[in-house]
Amino acid sequence: MRPLFDPAEFRLPPGITHVCAGGETAFLRRHDAALARYAEDKSAGPAGRQAQEAELDRARDLVAASWGVERGDIGFVSSVAEGVSLLVESLDWREGDNVVVDPDEYPSVVAPFAMRRGVELRTARADDPAALAAAADARTRLIAVSHVSYLTGTRYDLGAIRRLADSVGALLVVDHTQAAGYLPIRADLADFAFAATYKWLLGMTGTAIAYWNRKRQPGWAPSTAGWHSIEGMARPDYAAGLRLRPDAMRFTRGNPAHAAVYVLGSALDYLGQYAAAEVQAHVQALTTALQARLAEAGIPSTTPADPARHGASICIAHPRAAALTEALACRGVWAWNGRGRIRFSVHGYNGGADLDRIMQALLAEWPGAAPNPVSP
């Protein structure tokens, strides 16, 4: 399996197997030009600001086309945590309301609700329909879920969760961070959705996608605003009252992170050179092959073996995960550590040779592992 992307187009150190896309992907070299263009525009006075706003709209168009929605459905926030927090602040919570999440959901999705007084936080396995149904009731205001679990790499059935949310009259909020960039995104299944852009989308930190399903939630409005999220931003008439922007840019209260938006546009241009199905097929050919090699070596994974049920990460739980991850790094394999597991996350710049290096390094460090059969 050759890499789908040319590894030379990324800042990948020689001799390193970079399989930590679930944390940070390698930076595209083409982004240097995007950042330089931002620097030029930032220095160009009013015309430069117009160029920055044009780049913002271009990035929104690229995201919207990829997600099958309209530009007006797409806004930007600084992070998924900020977007979810803004949403939490906007809802008219009542004593006794509850929110349902997976017990291992990512903190950016859960913490904004968990910190809300008077709202009950209920947990149920997102891959267990019966458990989810038992946890939800008429007081469930919202079900929040990641498209793919950061902890185990499990891919969840968003269609089924949408139907459950509808059955109890709840909102569905989805975090696509661990899916966007290699899996197809059905944004319209959610009422609101978010995605960080510095992982498989090949962008950088500083901006995240915010999706507002205006067809399902036409009357939604945040409870706070800033100069960028209101109409008449140049000189608002405060006495007449403020009006929010009519589209998802009402998520963006202040200046967007323009440099990160330039990089996102560059990244989406790059990804646009490849058919989405091609990227998914390549990534999941690598994950299924790695799963098979781990099983052959007697190393258990917490990630479902079925590619229809997992994303681009293969995870291994181990009490010495941190030490093992450091040992792998010393052998030239950069994986991701955290929360008692090692996570191998692949993208288009990875290939079969990376799987060989993973297995050679892992088996050299894994206690009692069987000899490694290198793939033919």
C-alpha positions as CSV (number, residue, x, y, z in Angstrom):
1,M,0.0,0.0,0.0
2,R,1.7,3.2,-1.2
3,P,0.8,6.5,0.4
4,L,-2.1,8.3,-1.3
5,F,-0.7,11.7,-0.6
6,D,2.9,12.5,-1.5
7,P,4.7,12.5,1.9
8,A,7.2,15.0,0.5
9,E,4.4,17.6,0.5
10,F,4.3,17.5,4.3
11,R,6.7,18.4,7.0
12,L,7.5,14.8,7.8
13,P,11.0,14.2,9.2
14,P,13.0,11.5,7.4
15,G,12.8,8.0,8.9
16,I,9.7,8.9,11.0
17,T,6.4,7.0,10.9
18,H,3.8,9.8,11.7
19,V,0.6,8.1,12.9
20,C,-0.8,10.7,15.3
21,A,-3.4,12.3,13.0
22,G,-6.0,12.0,15.7
23,G,-3.9,14.5,17.7
24,E,-2.1,16.6,15.1
25,T,-1.5,15.9,11.4
26,A,1.8,16.9,9.8
27,F,1.8,20.4,8.3
28,L,1.5,20.8,4.5
29,R,4.4,22.7,3.0
30,R,1.9,24.6,0.8
31,H,0.6,26.3,4.0
32,D,3.8,28.4,4.0
33,A,2.4,30.3,1.0
34,A,-1.0,30.6,2.6
35,L,0.5,32.2,5.7
36,A,2.6,34.5,3.6
37,R,-0.5,35.5,1.7
38,Y,-2.3,36.3,5.0
39,A,0.7,38.4,6.1
40,E,0.6,40.4,2.9
41,D,-3.2,40.9,3.1
42,K,-3.0,41.9,6.8
43,S,-0.5,44.5,5.9
44,A,-2.5,45.9,3.0
45,G,-5.0,48.2,4.9
46,P,-8.7,48.2,3.9
47,A,-8.1,46.3,0.7
48,G,-6.3,43.7,2.8
49,R,-9.2,43.3,5.2
50,Q,-11.5,42.8,2.2
51,A,-9.2,40.1,0.9
52,Q,-9.3,38.4,4.4
53,E,-13.1,38.5,4.4
54,A,-13.1,37.0,0.8
55,E,-10.9,34.2,2.0
56,L,-13.3,33.6,4.9
57,D,-16.2,33.2,2.5
58,R,-14.1,31.0,0.2
59,A,-13.3,28.7,3.1
60,R,-17.0,28.6,4.1
61,D,-17.9,27.6,0.5
62,L,-15.3,24.8,0.5
63,V,-16.6,23.4,3.8
64,A,-20.2,23.7,2.7
65,A,-19.5,21.9,-0.6
66,S,-17.7,19.1,1.3
67,W,-20.5,18.7,3.9
68,G,-23.4,19.0,1.4
69,V,-24.9,22.2,2.9
70,E,-25.1,25.9,2.1
71,R,-22.5,28.5,2.9
72,G,-25.0,30.2,5.2
73,D,-25.0,27.1,7.4
74,I,-21.3,27.3,8.1
75,G,-19.6,29.6,10.6
76,F,-16.3,29.5,12.5
77,V,-15.5,29.5,16.2
78,S,-12.1,29.3,17.9
79,S,-12.5,25.7,19.0
80,V,-15.2,23.0,19.4
81,A,-15.3,23.8,23.2
82,E,-16.2,27.5,22.4
83,G,-18.9,26.5,19.9
84,V,-20.5,24.0,22.3
85,S,-20.3,26.5,25.1
86,L,-21.9,29.2,23.0
87,L,-24.7,26.7,22.2
88,V,-25.2,25.8,25.8
89,E,-25.5,29.5,26.8
90,S,-28.2,30.0,24.2
91,L,-30.7,27.4,25.4
92,D,-33.5,28.1,27.8
93,W,-32.7,25.4,30.4
94,R,-35.2,24.4,33.0
95,E,-34.7,22.6,36.3
96,G,-34.8,18.9,35.6
97,D,-33.6,19.0,32.0
98,N,-31.0,16.4,31.1
99,V,-28.3,15.8,28.5
100,V,-27.2,12.4,27.3
101,V,-23.6,11.6,26.3
102,D,-21.3,8.7,26.1
103,P,-19.4,8.1,29.3
104,D,-16.1,8.4,27.4
105,E,-17.1,11.4,25.3
106,Y,-14.5,14.1,24.7
107,P,-14.4,16.9,27.3
108,S,-15.0,19.7,24.8
109,V,-18.4,18.2,24.1
110,V,-19.4,17.4,27.7
111,A,-17.8,20.0,29.9
112,P,-20.0,22.9,28.8
113,F,-23.1,20.9,29.8
114,A,-21.6,19.4,32.9
115,M,-20.8,22.9,34.3
116,R,-24.4,24.0,33.8
117,R,-26.3,24.1,37.1
118,G,-29.7,22.4,37.2
119,V,-29.0,20.2,34.2
120,E,-28.6,16.5,34.8
121,L,-25.8,14.8,32.8
122,R,-26.7,11.2,31.9
123,T,-24.3,8.7,30.3
124,A,-25.0,5.8,28.0
125,R,-22.9,4.0,25.5
126,A,-23.3,5.6,22.1
127,D,-22.9,2.3,20.4
128,D,-25.6,0.7,22.5
129,P,-29.0,1.7,21.1
130,A,-30.9,0.2,24.0
131,A,-28.8,1.9,26.6
132,L,-29.2,5.3,24.8
133,A,-33.0,4.8,24.5
134,A,-33.2,3.9,28.2
135,A,-31.3,7.1,29.2
136,A,-33.3,9.5,27.1
137,D,-36.8,10.7,28.1
138,A,-39.2,13.7,27.6
139,R,-36.8,15.9,29.7
140,T,-33.8,15.2,27.5
141,R,-33.0,18.5,25.8
142,L,-30.0,17.3,23.9
143,I,-27.9,14.3,22.9
144,A,-24.3,15.1,22.2
145,V,-22.0,12.6,20.4
146,S,-18.8,12.5,18.4
147,H,-19.0,11.0,15.0
148,V,-15.9,8.9,15.9
149,S,-14.7,8.3,19.4
150,Y,-11.3,9.9,20.2
151,L,-10.7,7.2,22.9
152,T,-11.4,4.0,21.0
153,G,-11.8,4.9,17.3
154,T,-15.4,3.6,17.3
155,R,-17.7,5.1,14.6
156,Y,-21.2,5.8,15.8
157,D,-24.5,5.4,13.9
158,L,-25.6,9.0,13.7
159,G,-28.8,8.1,11.8
160,A,-30.0,5.9,14.6
161,I,-29.1,8.6,17.2
162,R,-31.0,11.2,15.1
163,R,-34.1,9.0,15.2
164,L,-33.8,8.6,19.0
165,A,-33.4,12.3,19.5
166,D,-36.5,12.9,17.3
167,S,-38.5,10.4,19.3
168,V,-38.0,12.4,22.6
169,G,-37.9,15.9,21.0
170,A,-34.2,16.4,21.8
171,L,-31.5,18.3,19.8
172,L,-28.6,16.3,18.3
173,V,-25.2,17.9,18.5
174,V,-22.3,16.2,16.7
175,D,-18.6,16.7,16.9
176,H,-17.0,15.6,13.6
177,T,-13.5,16.3,14.6
178,Q,-12.3,12.7,14.5
179,A,-14.1,12.1,11.1
180,A,-13.9,15.3,8.9
181,G,-11.2,15.0,6.3
182,Y,-11.6,11.3,5.5
183,L,-15.2,10.2,6.2
184,P,-18.3,11.5,4.4
185,I,-20.1,14.1,6.6
186,R,-23.9,14.1,6.8
187,A,-24.1,17.4,8.5
188,D,-27.9,17.6,8.1
189,L,-28.4,14.8,10.6
190,A,-27.5,17.2,13.4
191,D,-29.1,20.3,14.7
192,F,-25.7,21.7,15.3
193,A,-22.3,20.3,14.5
194,F,-18.6,21.2,15.0
195,A,-15.2,20.1,13.8
196,A,-11.7,21.1,14.8
197,T,-9.6,21.7,11.6
198,Y,-6.1,20.7,12.7
199,K,-6.5,16.9,12.4
200,W,-7.6,15.1,9.2
201,L,-8.7,18.4,7.7
202,L,-5.0,19.3,7.6
203,G,-5.5,22.8,9.0
204,M,-4.2,24.3,12.2
205,T,-5.4,25.3,15.6
206,G,-7.2,28.6,16.0
207,T,-10.4,27.9,14.1
208,A,-13.1,25.2,14.1
209,I,-16.1,24.7,11.9
210,A,-19.6,25.5,13.4
211,Y,-22.6,24.2,11.6
212,W,-26.2,25.5,12.2
213,N,-29.0,23.4,10.7
214,R,-31.2,26.4,9.8
215,K,-33.9,24.1,8.4
216,R,-34.3,22.2,11.6
217,Q,-33.7,25.1,14.0
218,P,-34.6,28.3,12.1
219,G,-35.2,30.4,15.2
220,W,-31.9,29.7,17.0
221,A,-30.0,32.6,18.3
222,P,-27.0,32.8,20.6
223,S,-27.5,34.7,23.9
224,T,-24.3,36.8,23.4
225,A,-22.9,38.6,20.4
226,G,-20.0,40.7,19.2
227,W,-19.2,43.2,16.5
228,H,-18.7,40.4,13.9
229,S,-21.9,38.5,14.6
230,I,-24.4,41.4,14.3
231,E,-25.8,43.2,11.2
232,G,-24.8,46.8,10.8
233,M,-21.5,46.1,12.4
234,A,-19.9,49.3,11.1
235,R,-22.0,51.7,13.2
236,P,-24.9,49.9,15.0
237,D,-27.9,51.8,16.2
238,Y,-28.0,50.5,19.8
239,A,-31.2,52.4,20.6
240,A,-33.0,50.5,17.9
241,G,-31.7,47.2,19.1
242,L,-29.2,44.8,17.6
243,R,-29.9,42.2,14.9
244,L,-27.8,39.1,14.5
245,R,-26.4,38.1,11.2
246,P,-28.9,35.8,9.5
247,D,-26.5,32.9,8.9
248,A,-24.1,30.8,10.9
249,M,-21.6,33.6,11.1
250,R,-23.6,34.6,14.2
251,F,-21.4,32.0,15.8
252,T,-18.4,34.3,15.1
253,R,-18.6,37.1,17.7
254,G,-15.3,38.7,17.0
255,N,-12.6,38.6,14.4
256,P,-12.2,35.1,13.0
257,A,-8.7,33.6,13.2
258,H,-7.9,34.7,9.6
259,A,-4.4,33.1,9.5
260,A,-6.0,29.7,10.4
261,V,-8.7,30.3,7.8
262,Y,-6.2,30.9,5.1
263,V,-4.5,27.6,6.1
264,L,-7.9,25.8,6.1
265,G,-8.6,27.1,2.6
266,S,-5.2,25.8,1.5
267,A,-5.9,22.4,3.2
268,L,-9.3,22.0,1.6
269,D,-7.9,22.9,-1.8
270,Y,-5.4,20.1,-1.3
271,L,-7.9,17.5,-0.1
272,G,-10.1,18.5,-3.0
273,Q,-7.6,17.0,-5.4
274,Y,-8.7,13.6,-4.2
275,A,-12.1,11.9,-4.3
276,A,-13.5,11.7,-0.8
277,A,-14.2,8.0,-1.3
278,E,-10.6,7.4,-2.3
279,V,-9.3,9.0,0.9
280,Q,-11.6,6.9,3.0
281,A,-10.7,3.7,1.2
282,H,-7.0,4.3,1.6
283,V,-7.3,5.2,5.3
284,Q,-9.5,2.3,6.2
285,A,-7.4,-0.2,4.2
286,L,-4.5,0.8,6.5
287,T,-6.6,0.6,9.7
288,T,-8.0,-2.9,8.8
289,A,-4.6,-4.1,7.9
290,L,-3.1,-2.9,11.2
291,Q,-6.0,-4.5,13.1
292,A,-5.2,-7.8,11.4
293,R,-1.5,-7.5,12.2
294,L,-2.2,-6.7,15.8
295,A,-4.6,-9.7,16.1
296,E,-2.0,-12.0,14.5
297,A,0.5,-10.8,17.1
298,G,-1.9,-11.3,20.0
299,I,-2.2,-7.6,20.8
300,P,-5.8,-6.7,21.6
301,S,-7.3,-3.5,20.3
302,T,-10.3,-1.6,21.8
303,T,-11.3,-0.4,18.3
304,P,-14.0,-2.4,16.5
305,A,-12.5,-4.6,13.7
306,D,-15.3,-3.8,11.2
307,P,-14.2,-0.8,9.1
308,A,-17.8,0.3,9.0
309,R,-17.7,0.7,12.8
310,H,-14.4,2.5,13.1
311,G,-12.6,5.6,11.9
312,A,-9.0,6.3,11.1
313,S,-7.6,5.3,14.5
314,I,-6.6,2.0,16.0
315,C,-6.4,2.1,19.8
316,I,-4.7,-0.2,22.3
317,A,-5.4,0.0,26.0
318,H,-2.5,-0.6,28.3
319,P,-1.6,0.5,31.9
320,R,1.9,1.5,30.6
321,A,0.6,3.3,27.5
322,A,2.6,6.5,28.2
323,A,5.9,4.6,28.6
324,L,5.2,2.5,25.6
325,T,4.4,5.5,23.4
326,E,7.6,7.1,24.5
327,A,9.5,3.9,23.6
328,L,7.9,3.8,20.2
329,A,8.9,7.4,19.6
330,C,12.5,6.5,20.3
331,R,12.1,3.9,17.6
332,G,10.8,6.4,15.1
333,V,7.1,5.8,15.4
334,W,5.1,8.8,16.5
335,A,1.8,7.7,18.0
336,W,-0.6,9.4,20.4
337,N,-0.7,8.7,24.1
338,G,-3.3,9.6,26.7
339,R,-6.0,8.2,29.0
340,G,-4.4,4.8,29.2
341,R,-4.2,3.9,25.5
342,I,-1.9,4.2,22.5
343,R,-3.6,5.5,19.4
344,F,-2.3,5.0,15.9
345,S,-4.1,7.4,13.5
346,V,-3.4,7.3,9.8
347,H,-4.0,9.6,6.9
348,G,-3.2,9.8,3.2
349,Y,0.5,10.3,3.7
350,N,0.8,6.9,5.4
351,G,1.4,3.6,3.6
352,G,2.1,-0.1,4.2
353,A,5.7,0.6,5.1
354,D,4.4,2.6,8.1
355,L,2.5,-0.5,9.3
356,D,5.7,-2.5,9.1
357,R,7.5,0.0,11.3
358,I,4.7,0.2,13.8
359,M,4.7,-3.6,14.2
360,Q,8.4,-3.9,14.4
361,A,8.6,-1.1,17.1
362,L,5.6,-2.3,19.0
363,L,6.7,-5.9,19.2
364,A,10.1,-4.9,20.3
365,E,8.5,-3.2,23.3
366,W,5.4,-5.3,23.9
367,P,5.8,-7.8,26.8
368,G,5.4,-11.4,25.6
369,A,4.4,-10.5,22.1
370,A,4.8,-13.1,19.3
371,P,7.4,-12.6,16.6
372,N,6.3,-10.1,14.0
373,P,5.4,-11.3,10.5
374,V,6.3,-8.4,8.2
375,S,3.7,-7.9,5.6
376,P,4.6,-9.2,2.1
